[in-house]
Amino acid sequence: MNDESKFLYYAKGSAGELVTQLYIGIEIKFIDKQVGLQLISEAKEVAAMIAALIKLRKGCVKESAIEYHFEEPRT
C-alpha cells in the first residue's frame, strides 16, 4: 500500500470518528441537534467521496474511455 492509499484510509477513518463525535455532541446537548445532523450528513458524504476515490485508485472502478475525434485542419 502506498502513502496516498494510507492517507485516504486514514481520512475515511477520521470522517467516521467525526460522525461519532458529532452524535456524542448532540446527545450531551453541546451541539444543536439540527446543526449536528447536518454536519453528520456532510461528514458521511465526504466519507463516501473518499471511499469512491479509494476504489478508483485501487483500480476497482474503471472510468469509461474518452474517444477524441480530430478533424484534419483545413488548408
Helices and strands as residue ranges (DSSP letters): H 3-27, H 33-58
